[in-house]
Amino acid sequence: MRTAIVAAIKQIPRGKVSTYGAIARAAGFPGAARQVVGTLRSSFGLAWHRVLGAGGEIKLRGDSAIEQRLRLESEGVAFRGRRVDMKRHEFRFAAKRAKRRASDQRPRTKS
Protein backbone atom coordinates (compact mmCIF):
# COMPACT_ATOMS: atom_id res chain seq x y z
CA MET A 1 0.00 0.00 0.00
CA ARG A 2 2.76 2.42 0.98
CA THR A 3 4.59 1.90 -2.32
CA ALA A 4 1.45 2.66 -4.34
CA ILE A 5 0.75 5.82 -2.30
CA VAL A 6 4.32 7.06 -2.73
CA ALA A 7 4.11 6.41 -6.48
CA ALA A 8 0.87 8.42 -6.69
CA ILE A 9 2.35 11.37 -4.78
CA LYS A 10 5.39 11.39 -7.06
CA GLN A 11 3.09 11.88 -10.08
CA ILE A 12 1.95 15.33 -8.89
CA PRO A 13 3.93 17.90 -10.91
CA ARG A 14 5.22 21.28 -9.80
CA GLY A 15 2.41 23.84 -9.64
CA LYS A 16 -0.30 21.21 -9.11
CA VAL A 17 -1.88 19.78 -5.96
CA SER A 18 -4.03 16.85 -4.94
CA THR A 19 -6.04 15.76 -1.94
CA TYR A 20 -5.43 12.93 0.50
CA GLY A 21 -8.53 11.15 -0.78
CA ALA A 22 -7.65 11.51 -4.47
CA ILE A 23 -4.19 10.09 -3.81
CA ALA A 24 -5.69 7.12 -1.96
CA ARG A 25 -8.04 6.44 -4.90
CA ALA A 26 -5.21 6.80 -7.43
CA ALA A 27 -3.14 4.32 -5.42
CA GLY A 28 -6.01 1.84 -5.56
CA PHE A 29 -7.20 2.25 -1.98
CA PRO A 30 -10.34 4.40 -1.92
CA GLY A 31 -11.20 5.56 1.57
CA ALA A 32 -7.60 5.30 2.79
CA ALA A 33 -6.87 9.03 3.16
CA ARG A 34 -5.47 8.47 6.65
CA GLN A 35 -2.93 6.02 5.25
CA VAL A 36 -1.78 8.78 2.89
CA VAL A 37 -1.16 10.98 5.93
CA GLY A 38 0.80 8.18 7.61
CA THR A 39 2.88 7.63 4.48
CA LEU A 40 3.73 11.33 4.27
CA ARG A 41 4.78 11.38 7.91
CA SER A 42 7.12 8.43 7.52
CA SER A 43 8.63 9.25 4.12
CA PHE A 44 11.43 11.52 3.03
CA GLY A 45 11.91 13.36 -0.22
CA LEU A 46 8.25 13.56 -1.19
CA ALA A 47 6.55 16.78 -2.28
CA TRP A 48 4.39 16.78 0.86
CA HIS A 49 3.36 20.38 0.33
CA ARG A 50 1.36 19.41 -2.79
CA VAL A 51 -1.04 17.27 -0.73
CA LEU A 52 -4.09 19.00 0.74
CA GLY A 53 -7.35 18.31 2.47
CA ALA A 54 -10.67 18.19 0.65
CA GLY A 55 -11.53 21.38 -1.19
CA GLY A 56 -7.92 22.54 -1.25
CA GLU A 57 -7.58 23.25 2.45
CA ILE A 58 -4.21 23.17 4.18
CA LYS A 59 -4.73 20.78 7.09
CA LEU A 60 -1.43 21.42 8.83
CA ARG A 61 -1.29 23.98 11.62
CA GLY A 62 1.19 26.57 12.82
CA ASP A 63 4.55 27.01 11.14
CA SER A 64 4.04 23.90 9.01
CA ALA A 65 0.92 25.44 7.45
CA ILE A 66 2.79 28.66 6.69
CA GLU A 67 5.65 26.70 5.14
CA GLN A 68 3.24 24.66 3.01
CA ARG A 69 1.53 27.79 1.70
CA LEU A 70 4.86 29.49 0.92
CA ARG A 71 6.13 26.42 -0.92
CA LEU A 72 2.95 26.22 -2.99
CA GLU A 73 3.02 29.95 -3.79
CA SER A 74 6.66 29.63 -4.88
CA GLU A 75 5.46 27.03 -7.43
CA GLY A 76 2.81 29.43 -8.74
CA VAL A 77 -0.17 27.90 -6.96
CA ALA A 78 -2.91 30.49 -6.40
CA PHE A 79 -5.13 30.68 -3.35
CA ARG A 80 -8.71 31.83 -2.96
CA GLY A 81 -8.73 32.99 0.63
CA ARG A 82 -7.36 30.14 2.73
CA ARG A 83 -7.84 27.45 0.08
CA VAL A 84 -6.01 26.54 -3.10
CA ASP A 85 -7.85 27.38 -6.32
CA MET A 86 -8.55 23.74 -7.16
CA LYS A 87 -10.10 24.55 -10.55
CA ARG A 88 -6.72 25.85 -11.70
CA HIS A 89 -4.29 23.66 -9.81
CA GLU A 90 -5.81 20.25 -9.05
CA PHE A 91 -3.87 17.39 -10.60
CA ARG A 92 -6.09 14.78 -12.22
CA PHE A 93 -4.72 11.27 -12.03
CA ALA A 94 -5.15 9.13 -15.13
CA ALA A 95 -8.16 6.87 -14.80
CA LYS A 96 -7.17 3.27 -14.34
CA ARG A 97 -8.79 0.91 -16.79
CA ALA A 98 -10.50 -1.98 -15.11
CA LYS A 99 -8.98 -5.28 -16.07
CA ARG A 100 -11.45 -7.88 -17.26
CA ARG A 101 -11.37 -11.20 -15.52
CA ALA A 102 -10.90 -14.27 -17.66
CA SER A 103 -14.40 -15.44 -16.74
CA ASP A 104 -15.84 -12.14 -18.06
CA GLN A 105 -14.18 -12.37 -21.47
CA ARG A 106 -16.14 -13.73 -24.36
CA PRO A 107 -14.42 -15.79 -26.99
CA ARG A 108 -14.00 -13.93 -30.24
CA THR A 109 -15.92 -15.30 -33.19
CA LYS A 110 -15.41 -14.58 -36.87
CA SER A 111 -18.22 -12.71 -38.55
C-alpha positions in Angstrom: 0.0 0.0 0.0 2.8 2.4 1.0 4.6 1.9 -2.3 1.5 2.7 -4.3 0.8 5.8 -2.3 4.3 7.1 -2.7 4.1 6.4 -6.5 0.9 8.4 -6.7 2.3 11.4 -4.8 5.4 11.4 -7.1 3.1 11.9 -10.1 2.0 15.3 -8.9 3.9 17.9 -10.9 5.2 21.3 -9.8 2.4 23.8 -9.6 -0.3 21.2 -9.1 -1.9 19.8 -6.0 -4.0 16.9 -4.9 -6.0 15.8 -1.9 -5.4 12.9 0.5 -8.5 11.1 -0.8 -7.6 11.5 -4.5 -4.2 10.1 -3.8 -5.7 7.1 -2.0 -8.0 6.4 -4.9 -5.2 6.8 -7.4 -3.1 4.3 -5.4 -6.0 1.8 -5.6 -7.2 2.2 -2.0 -10.3 4.4 -1.9 -11.2 5.6 1.6 -7.6 5.3 2.8 -6.9 9.0 3.2 -5.5 8.5 6.6 -2.9 6.0 5.3 -1.8 8.8 2.9 -1.2 11.0 5.9 0.8 8.2 7.6 2.9 7.6 4.5 3.7 11.3 4.3 4.8 11.4 7.9 7.1 8.4 7.5 8.6 9.3 4.1 11.4 11.5 3.0 11.9 13.4 -0.2 8.2 13.6 -1.2 6.5 16.8 -2.3 4.4 16.8 0.9 3.4 20.4 0.3 1.4 19.4 -2.8 -1.0 17.3 -0.7 -4.1 19.0 0.7 -7.4 18.3 2.5 -10.7 18.2 0.6 -11.5 21.4 -1.2 -7.9 22.5 -1.2 -7.6 23.3 2.4 -4.2 23.2 4.2 -4.7 20.8 7.1 -1.4 21.4 8.8 -1.3 24.0 11.6 1.2 26.6 12.8 4.6 27.0 11.1 4.0 23.9 9.0 0.9 25.4 7.4 2.8 28.7 6.7 5.7 26.7 5.1 3.2 24.7 3.0 1.5 27.8 1.7 4.9 29.5 0.9 6.1 26.4 -0.9 2.9 26.2 -3.0 3.0 29.9 -3.8 6.7 29.6 -4.9 5.5 27.0 -7.4 2.8 29.4 -8.7 -0.2 27.9 -7.0 -2.9 30.5 -6.4 -5.1 30.7 -3.3 -8.7 31.8 -3.0 -8.7 33.0 0.6 -7.4 30.1 2.7 -7.8 27.5 0.1 -6.0 26.5 -3.1 -7.8 27.4 -6.3 -8.5 23.7 -7.2 -10.1 24.5 -10.5 -6.7 25.8 -11.7 -4.3 23.7 -9.8 -5.8 20.2 -9.0 -3.9 17.4 -10.6 -6.1 14.8 -12.2 -4.7 11.3 -12.0 -5.1 9.1 -15.1 -8.2 6.9 -14.8 -7.2 3.3 -14.3 -8.8 0.9 -16.8 -10.5 -2.0 -15.1 -9.0 -5.3 -16.1 -11.4 -7.9 -17.3 -11.4 -11.2 -15.5 -10.9 -14.3 -17.7 -14.4 -15.4 -16.7 -15.8 -12.1 -18.1 -14.2 -12.4 -21.5 -16.1 -13.7 -24.4 -14.4 -15.8 -27.0 -14.0 -13.9 -30.2 -15.9 -15.3 -33.2 -15.4 -14.6 -36.9 -18.2 -12.7 -38.6 
